Amino acid sequence: MNQIPSREAILQWIADNPTLTAKRDIAKAFGIKGAARIDLKRVLRELEDEGHLQKRSRSYREADKLPPISVVEVEEQDADGDIFLRPLEWNGAGDPPRILLVAQPGDPAIAAGERVLAKLTATHGEDHDYTARTIRRLGTNPLRILGVYRQDSEGGRIMPVDKADHRQWVVAQGLSGGALDGELVEAEQAGPKGRLGLPKARIIARLGDPTAPRAVSLIAIRQHGIPDHFPDAAVMEADAAEAVTSLDGRTDLTHLALVTIDPPDARDRDDAVLAEADPDNAGGFILWVAIADVAHYVTPGSALDREAKKRGNSTYFPDRVVPMLPDRLSGDMCSLHANVPRACLAVRMVIDAEGHKTGHTFFRGVMKSRASLSYAEVQDAIDGTPSEATAPLLEPVLQPLYAAYDALLRARAARQPLELDLPERQIILSDEGKVTSVAFKERLDAHKLIEEFMVLANVAAAEELNKKKTPLLFRVHEEPAPEKLEALREMAQASGLQLAKGQVLHTRHLNRLLAQAANSDQAEVINIATLRSMTQAYYSPQNFGHFGLALRNYAHFTSPIRRYSDLIVHRALISANHFAGYKRDGLTPADIEELQQTGEQISATERRSMVAERDTTDRYLAAFLSERIGAEMTGRISGVMKFGLFIRLDDTGADGLVPIRSLGNEYFHYDRESQTLMGGHSGIVFEMGQRVTVRLAEATAATGGITLELIERDGQIMARGPRGGGGKSGHRMPGKSRAKLAKVAAKEKRKVLRKRS
């Protein structure tokens, strides 16, 4: 038979033989040979165009049906104990069909999120359309992509939203998940990446308009994998929490005039403070720091505990917070609201007239805050303009707090922690979530007062647990690596400053360097360089001290609502002091056994949050500046790389890039040691700290990227290089030219160092 069968016959064959749907299988079944195969191909394409068939690689299947062998993803077990699967090869209209897993004896155990290759059978169940048998497990960690979807004639592409990622992904027709052109999407890798061409992706979630005001933080949440949905079990535990109203073995602290001092928009208030003159210690004080007793509600091994440990910490964005604990706890039960009894863990500390702690005692108690105050209104009261809320508290509560703070400042001056001066940016949003302005947060004495009280309480917690030989997580900050310290020293010398060499480094040595740079053109650059030379702080059961704070013993105790490390320290204090309920919510053997692993995990989540918060700030700044394209701005060179110059803009603190291709049509030599770029022909030198005027060329909100064009450097007008042309660091040069440039570079480097020394 070489006659082309009817369309109905072809469709019936495919339905009856789902594993034999390749074109050659169909041709063999109907005896089609030679040139007639061309006609068969035409009929199959017509059926595909009309929606009766969908092409899958080299085979065909009925539209709106799953292949008999398919890759599926395991979903969470439902309340009845059934496990359903999500098809990853669904190209039909509407929602994908439900697949019920039918496990047989000997099948491998699988968990939610895993992928399996399964054999599917169409059924007509009440709550499912297919049943599945596991063939083999495939793994749990497909590559996820976040980007903006752009349609084209062959399907579409995903453009990255990460400014450091220039890779695009191809989305085949049928794998777009219904995404519209310009939408923000989440996708995953579809099949292995070949050696040639762009990698392939499958869209799994549509996230809306990437330019929408509140999409900025959503991008960061998705991009960095920050959990933002609480499991039902954790929410149920939080909803069942009840406030502690009776003492039940706790110490009654409700007579203490404790107050909370926070930002005006704070939702959680987890620390309260009090200072009283010590009648037995001339010039000394008794300080109280009371912290919400989160351990009472988040017990070891509970659903809340597992989720808090997974998150590690709360993550803060300009428009939202992704909390470590559900709002029922963070905003209510564990928040020290005014005039409401709250369970707490408190420390009573005694300091002498010079601010040195001479003793401390911990309590598990019930407290009642006298007032919920903001930093600004407390500072205004001390400065002579008390409000209705602060006027009655000024003499009995606020003035003793500031007197104790003065004493703590004397101890701080003697200890000399690192004194960096890097103002914090504040993104101001409208009610719709659009950036209205960018400011630098004002640092009031009220802020510093709370910081000093918290530092002292953290020291007390670490010393208490050390004394009682109880395991804990220390907050560790090791001293700078020798190579980073040497790079800082060279930069200081190039700026005409000195950093001591040949002795054990202390923070006071760095403070002297910062003091030399203060009020000079190099101040900001030296502060940034000093910060970059520091190691990353982390959590560890081993105590290596805290270099930046110049403290031997330091542990986080004061924020268990938003840091899992503090919850571990609370549990350790409860166990070490045999406080009421310690067998229920103290530190368990499992906690102790996993301390190293826990420290590593929450150190990683902390870094994840820092990067997400920084990326979000960059995107908001780019969105704010996108309306000022072409404007001229002033700034300072804050980084020199072989591919260009980083400029920190004065008005917003945003960092933008001047690409090396725009600096001029000549070769630029990059010297890593002196952190300079030097023109091979002109001899012009770009170095850290130089004042510049730039023009804003591009600002992309989706990525946070800001591109600048250099106009002036130290008052000297710069010739503009051609777009896309000009010098490029590292391109090949003739041997004689390279040798000549090397001599010129060495000469210019010596000149720069002499000029700065």
N, C-alpha and C positions, 0 to 999 in steps of 0.2 A: 504493500500500500504506500503510494507516494502522494495521495491526495490530502490536503490540509483538513484536519478534523474541524468540526464546528466549535465555536467558542464555548458552548455549553459542555461539550465533551471534554475539552481541555480543563475547564474549571472542575468538572466532576472527577477527572483523573487526579488532579492536585489534591482535592479533598480526600479522596480514597487512599492516596499514596503520599502522605506528608513527608516521608523520608526520601522520596525519589522525584524531586521537583527541579532538578537542574535541567537546562534546555536539552542536553544530550539524552537525559532520561526520558523526557517527554517525546523527543524525536524517535527514540528506540521503541517506546511503547506503541507509537502509531505508525512505525515503519517508514518514517520520513527520512529521505536521503538526498544527497547532492544539493542541487540548487533549490529544492523545496524547503531546505532549512532556512533560507532567507525569508520565505513567506511565513514560516512558523515564527521567526524572530519578530516579524512585523506584527503578527496577531498578538503575540505576548506583550509587545510594547503598547499596543492599543488597549489591551486589558489593564495594563499597569496605569496608563494615562487616565483611564476611566474610573480607576479606583477599585477594580475588581481584584487586582493582584498587587502585591508589593514585592519588589525585587530585593533579594537579600544575598549579597555577594554574587555568586553565579547561579543561584536558584530562585524559584518563585514560590510564594505561598499566598493563601487567601488573605485579603485585607482584614484587619481587625481580629486576626488570630495569632496566637503565639506559636513558634516552632516547637516541634516535639522534644527537642533537646535544647535547653536554654540556660543562660546564666542568670541567676536570681540572687537577691540580697535578703538576708534574714532580718525580719522585723522583731520587735519586742513581743514576748509571750503575752497573750491577752489574759483577761481575768479568769477564763475557763481553762487555761493551760494550753490552748492551741497556739501553734506557731504558724504565722503566715509569711509569705515570701513576696518580694517586690520584683517584678520582671524588669530587666535592664535592656531588653530588646523590643520594647513596645513602641510601635510606630503608628498605631491606629488612632482614630479620633476618640476624644473623651478620656475618662480616667482609665488607667490600666486595669485589667482584670485581677481579681483576688486569687491567690494561689495558697491552698492549704497543704502544709507539709504532712505527709503520711510516713511516719518513721517506722522502720522495721527493725527487729532484733539484729544487732551487729552493725547498724548504721553508726557513723561517727557522730559524737556529740558536737553540736554547733551552737554558736552564741549570736546574739543580736549584732548586726553590723557585718557579719561574715558573708562571704560570697561562695556560692556553690554552683556546680554544674548539675542540673537536675533534669530528669525525664518527666515531661508534663503530659497529663491526660485530661482532656476536656470533660467536665462534669456539669451537673445542674444542681449544686448544693444551694441551701438557703443563703449562706454567707460567703460562698466562693464559687469561682468559675472553672478552676483547675485544681487537680491534686498533683502532688510532686513527690518523686522519690529521689533521694540524693545519689548522685553518681560519684562525685568527689568534691572535696573542699578546694577552694581557690585562693583563700587569703582574706585579709580584712582591711587593707590600707591602699585603696586606689588613689592615684594622684588627683587632687582637687585643684580646680582653676577658678579664679574669680576675674571677671572682665566684662567688657561691653560688647554686646553681640551686634555684628554688622552683616546684614543680608547681602547675598550676591546670587548670581544666576545658578550656581551649583550648590547652594545651601547657605553657607555663611562662614564668618570668621569671628573669633573672640579676640578682642584687643585687650592687652593686660592693663590693670589699674595700678600695678606696682611700677614706680618710676625706674627701678633698677632692672626690670624685666622687659626685654624688647621682643620676646618670642610671641608669635601669633599661633592660634590653633584653628584648624579647619573643622567645621561642623557640616557633616554630610546632610543631604536632604533626608528628612524623616527623623533626625536626631536633635532637632532644635527645641523640642518640647513646647512648641507653640510660641517661642520667644519672638518678640517684635524687634524691628531694627532700632538700635540705640538703647535697648534695655540692659540693665545690669543683670548678669546671670552668674550662677554657679554651675560649673561643669566638672566632668571627670574625664580622665584619659580613656579613649575608646580604642582598645587594641594596642599592640606594641608599636613603638616608634620605629619607622624605617630609617635607612641610612640617608635617603633623599626625600626632599619635600618637607612640608610642615606637619607637625604631629596632629593627630585627630582627637576630637573631643565629643562628648555627649552632654547636652545640657540637662541638668537634673533639677534646677530651681530657677524661677524668674523672680528677681528682687526689685523690679520697678525702675524708675527713672534715676540714673546715677547722678543727675544734676539737682535732684530734689534736695532741699536744705538739710534734711535729717538723714540723708543717705550716707553722709561722710563717715559717721561712726559705725554705721551698719557695715560698710565696706571693711573697716578695720576689724570688726568683730568676726566677720566671715573669713577674711584673709588670714587672720592669725589663729583661727580655731578656738575662740574664746567661748566657752559654754554660756549661753544666755537663756536657757530654758530649764527650769527645775523639774526633776522627775516627780511624778504624782506622789510617790511614797514620801519624798522629802517635804513636799508642800503639806501633806496630811499631818506629818509630825509637827511641823511649824504651826499649823492651824490648831492643833490640839494643845499647844503650850498655854500654860496658865501662869499668871504673875505670882511671884513669891510675896505673900503678905504677912505670914507668921514667921517668927524667928527660927523655930525648929532647930535649935542648936547653933544658930548664927549669932553674931555679935550685933547688938542694937547700936547703929550709928546714926539714927535719925535725928539726934540732937546736934550733930555737927552742921555748921553753916556752909556746906559744900555748894559750889556753883559750877555750872558748865560754861565754857567760853569757846565758841565755834564761829565759823563763817555764818553770815546771816541766812544763807539758804541751806544750811545743814539739815539733813534728814535724820541722821543717826548721831546721837550724842553719847559717846562711850567712855568719856573721862570727866571727872569732876575734881576740883582742887580746893584747898583751904590752907591758910597759913595763920599761925598764932605765935605771938611772942612767947618765948620759953622763960618762965620765971626762975628756973633753976640754972639758966645758962645765959649769962650776960651778953646781950647783943645777938643771941642765937634765936632760932625759931623751931617750931614743930610744924612740919609740912604733912599734909594728907593728900594722897592721890587715890581716888576710888575709881575702879574700872568695872564696867558691866560684867556680870557673872555669866558669860556665854556658856561656860562648861556645864552649867546646871541644865541647859536646854539642849546642847549638842553633845550627846554622850558617845563614848567610844563605840565604833561599829554600827551606829545608827545610819539610816538613810541620809540624814542631814550631815553626819560626819563624813560619810563617803563623798558626798557632793562637795562639801567645803574643802576637803583635801584635794579633790580633783581640780577645783578652781584655784585653790591656793591663796587667793586674795581677791578683793574687789578691784574693778578696773573703772577708772574715771575718765569720762569724755565731757566736752563742753556742754553737750545736750542731754546726756544720760549717764547713769551709773549701771554697770553690770555687777551686782552685789555678790558677795561670797555666800550670804545667807538670805533666805526669803524675807520679804519686807515685814511679814508678821513678827519676825525676830529683830531684824536690823533697824526697822523704823518704829517698833513698838515695845515688845517685851524686854529687849536688851538695850533700849535707848533710855538714858537717864533724864526723862522729862521732869520739868519742875513740879514740885509738890505732889509727886507720885512715889509710893514706896517701890524700891527696886533692889533686886539682889545684886550684890557687888563683891568684888575682891579688892580690899583696900590695904594700903601700906602707910604706916605712920613713921615718918622719918625725922630725925633730930639733926639739925645743922648748927655749927658754931657761927660766930660773928664773921668768919672769913668764908663761910659758905661750904665748909667741908662736912660731909655726913659723918656723924659720930655713932649712929645707931639706927636701927629700923625694926619694925614689927609688922607682920602681915596678919590680916583678919579676913574671915569670910562673914559678911554681914548683910544687913539691910539698911539702906540709906534713903534720904529724901532730899533731892536738890532744892535749894532755896530759889534759884532763878536760872533761866536759860538765856545767856547773854551772848552778844556778838563781840568780836575783837574791837571793832570800831567804837561801839558805845562804851566799852570798858576804857579804851584809851581816851575817849572824849571826857569821861568822868574824871580820870586822873589829871587830865589837862585843864580841868576847871569848868567843864560844861556837862554836868551830869544830867541824865534823862530821868523821867519819872520812875523807870525801873531801877536805875543805878544809884539814885540819890540816897535812899535809905541804906544801901549796901556800901557806900563809899568809905566811911570811917571804920565800920566793924569788919568788913570783908576785903574790899579792894585795896585799900592802903597797906594793910599787912602783907597782901600778896606781893605788891611791888617792893616793899621793904625787904622781904625774903629774897626776891629776885635780885636786888642789889647785892645781897650777900653772895648769891650763887654766881653773879658776874665776877666777883673777886676770885672765887675758886676757878672759874673758867679761864680768867686771865693768867692765873698761875699754871694751869694745865695746858693751855694754848692748843685747843683743837684747831683743825684747819679752817681758816677764815676766808672762804671763797666769796666773791662778790659777783654773782650772776643773777640779775633780776629775772623773775619768773613772768612769762607772758600770760595774759588773760584774754581769752576770746570772748567777746560780748556778743550774744545772739539776740535777735528779735524773738517775739512770741512764735513767729513762723519758722524759726530756726535758721534765719539768714544772718551772716556776720554783719554787725553794724559798726564795730570798731575793734581795734586791738590795742590793749594797754599793758603796762607793766605793773604787776601787783605791788602795792605799797607794803613795806615791811615795818609793822608797828612794834613797839615794845611789848604790846599785849601778845603778839605772835611769839616773840622770843621768850617771854615769861613762861608760856605753856610748854614750849620746846624744852626749856631748862628743867621744868618740873618733871616732864616725861622722861628725859634722859636720866635724871636722878632715880626715878622709880624703876627704870629698866636696869640700872646698875644694881639697885637693891635686890631685884629679883634674881639676877645672875649670882650675886654674892650669897644670897640666902640658899639657893640650890647647890652651889659649890660647897658651902659650909655643911650642908646636910647630905652631901655626896649623892644627890639625886640627879639622874640623867636629865638632860634638857637640850634644846636647840639654842646655840649661841648665835648672835649676829656677828659675823666675822668680816673684817675688812683688813686684808693684809697690806703690807707696805708696797710701794711701787716696784715693778720689776726693774733691774739695773739698766736695761737697754732703754726703757721709757724714761727713766730718770736722767740718763745721759742725753737723750734727745731734748728734754726740757732744759737741761743745763746749757746745751749748745744754743737753743733758741734764746735763752736769757742773755747769753754772752753776745749774740748777734744784735740784741736790743740794748746793749750797753748796761746790762744788769748782771748781778752776781748771785749764784747759788752755790753754797758751800760744798766742797768736795773732799773726799778722803776721810770721812767720819760717818758714824752711824747716823742715818737720817732720822730726824724728828720733825713733827709738824711745825715746830717753831722756826725751823730753817726755811720751810716753804712760806710761812707767814712773813718772814723777812723779805723774801723775794716779792710777794704780793704787795707788801708795804712800799717797796722801792718803786713798783710800777703804778701805785695808786695815783690818781689824778693826772696821769700822763696819757699820751696817745696809745701807749702799749698796754694800758690797764686791762681792757677787755680781752685782748689776745692772750696775755699772760695768764689771766684767770681761766680762759678756755683751755689753754695748753696744760695748765696744772691739773685741771679736771680730767683731761684726756690721759694724763700720765697715771691716774689712779687705777687700781684694780677694781673689779666688780665685787661689791659686797655680796655675801651669800650666807646661807644657814648651814650649820654643821654641829654635830654633837661634840666635836673637838674644839677646844678654845684656843684660837690663835690671836685673840685680842682684836681691838678696833682701832686701826691706825688713824683714821680721819678724826675720830673723837678723842684720840689720845687716852683711851681707856683700856684697862687690862681685862675687865669682866663686863660683858654687855650682852643682854638678851632682850628681845622684844616682848613686852608685857602689856602695853597700854592700849592695844587696838584689836582685841579678839573678834570684834564684829567684822573686821575687814582683812585680817591676816591670820592664816592658819597657824603660823609659827607662835603667835601669842596665845592661841588656844592650847597648844602643847605646853607652853610655859605655865599657864593657869592650871592645867591638870597636874603638872609636876609640883606646883606649890600646894595644891589641895592635898596631894598624896603625902608630900614631905611633912606637912604640918598636921596630918590626920584631921583635917577639917570635916565638919558634918557632911555626910554623904560621900566621903572620899572613895568608898568601895564601889559606888555607882558611877561616879563621873571623874575620878582621879586618873592618873597615868597608869595604863595597863601594861602587862608584860608584852602584849603585841605592839603597843605604842613604842616601847623601849627597843624592842627587837628591830623595828622598822625605822628608827630615828635617822640613820644615815640615808636610807632611801627617801624618807619623807623630806629631809633637808634638801636633797638634790632636786626632788620634784618641785617643791615650792620655790626654790631658787629659780628654776626654769620658768614657772608660771609668772613669777615676778618680772623676769626679763621680758617675757611675752607681753605682759601688760604695758611695760615701759615702752616697748617698740610700738605697740598698737596706739598708745596715747600720743607718742611723738608723730607717728604717721598721720593720725587724725588732725593734730595741730598743723602739720604741713599742708594737708588738704584744705583745711579751713582758711589758712593764710593764702594759699593759691587762689581759692575761690574769691576771697576778699580783694586780692590784687588783680584778678582777671578783668575787672572793670576799669583798670588803670593802664592798660597796654599802651606803650609809647611814652609813658610818663618818665621823667628823669628823677632819680633818687640818689641819696648819698649813703655810703656805707664804708665798710672796711674789709680788707682781704682777711678772711678767717681760716682759709685753707688753701694750700698749693698742691696740686696733683699734676701728673703728667698729661692729663686730658683737659686741664683748665684750672680756673680759679673759682673758689667759693667765696661769695661776698655775703656778709651779714648786714642787712639793711637797717639803718638807724631807726626809722619810724616804727617798724613792726617787729624787728628782731628776726625776720624771715631770712632763710639762707637760699641764695640763688647761685646758679652756675654760669660763669662766662666760659663758653667752650673755647678750647685752644685754637680752633679753626677761625675764630672771629678776632683773634688778637693781632693778626697781620700776616702778610704773605711771605713768611720766612720760617726757618726751622727754629724751634724753641727747645733748648736743653733743660731738662729737669734734673735738679740736684736734690736727692732725697735727704742728704745730710744737713744741708743749709736751708731746705724747704724753699727753693727758689726756682723760678722759670726765667731763662735768659735768652733773648733773641740772638740768633747766630750772626746776623748782619748788623742789626742796630745796636746790639749790646745792652738793650733795655732789660732791666731786672725787675721782676715781680716777686714780692716777698710778703710774709705775714705782717699784718698790722698797717699796711699802706692805706691811706685814705683814697677813696675812689668816688667818682660820680658815674652812674650807670643808667642805661635806658632799659625799661622793662619790655622784653621782646615777646615773652610767652609765659602764661601761667595756666596750668592745667589742673582743674580741681579734682578730676578723677584720679590722678596719680600723685598730686602734690608737687609736681615738678615746676620749677621757676627758672626760666632762661633769661639771661641779661646780656646787654651789649656794653662794653666799656667805652666811656666817653673821656674821662679824665682820671689821671693817677697822680696823687700828690700835687694837684693843681696843673699838671701838664696835660694838654689836650692830646688824645691818642688818635692815630690814623685808623680808620675802620678797615678791618680785613674783609675780603669778599665773602658772602654767605656761601658756605659749603666749600670754600677754598682756604688759602692761607696755609700757615705752617701747621705741621702735625708732629707732635713729639714721637720720636722713635722710628720715623720712616727712614728708608735706606738713603745714604749719602755716599758720594765718592770718597775714597780713602783719604785723599788730601784734605778734603773739606772737613771730614770728621776729625782729623788730627789738628787742623787749624782751630776748629771749634773747641776741642778739648783744652788747648792752650788758653784760648780766650776765656773759657768757662773757669779755669783754675785761677786766672788773673782776676776776673771779676769777683770770684768768691773771696779771694784774699782782700780785695778792696772793700767788699761789703763787711767782712768781719772786722777790718781795721776801723772802718767808719763807725761801727757800733760799739767798739771796745774803748 
